[in-house]
Amino acid sequence: MKNLIFSTIFLFCFSVFGKAEPRPHSTSDLIFRTIIPGIFFVLVIVAEIWASNKKEKKTNELKAKEKPLKIFEYCKIACGYNDELSAKSVALGGPGIVWGNVLLFQNRIVIVTVDALEIEIKDINFVKMRKVMLEEMLQVNFNEISKSGTQNEMALYLKGGKEDLLCIKNFIEERMNRPKIIDLT
């Protein structure tokens, strides 16, 4: 959000003060160069605040239903079918990445962006730390079952603090390797 705000401020200042023309400006030109970018700037800020509030509300709803074991806030997240493209997207900060919270529950992980993505531990194929374009990130490869019943292999990439990523990785690995208890009664 900070990058978006700073880039919007930069564009606003450049649109107002960017041209060094010796001629005097008309009133309509001055209005176009100051008020229109100002309105755009306010709309961007309002949209970011709205999305942040929606994400916080969803996180609070999940916490009210069941208490999470651990919460990691403000992770960069990308999810997609092509794991190389998703990994590069997160490393470069390009399109397709979102900021979100990661909530760890007893047998599932919930990724909260504007929507929530729930991943059951049993659906995870593997998890590993990966270096992409000199950036350390966590790759979680899991199976997603669509509404039609088809199973797709998805790749989820998380970028954040190294300690946080290692904690998430250890949490998943401990639960993946846990022996299955079968009730024979």
Buried (B, 14 or more C-beta within 10 A) or exposed (E): EEEEEEEBEEBBEEBBEEEEEEEEEEEEEEEEBBEEBEEBBEEBBEEBEEBEEBBEEBBEEBEEEEEBEEBBBEBBBBBBEEBEEBBBBBBEEEEEBBBBBBBBBEEBBBBBBEEBBEBEBEBBEEBEEBEBEEBBBBBBBBBBEEEEEEEEEBBBBBBBEEEBBEBBBEBBBEBEEEEEEEEEE
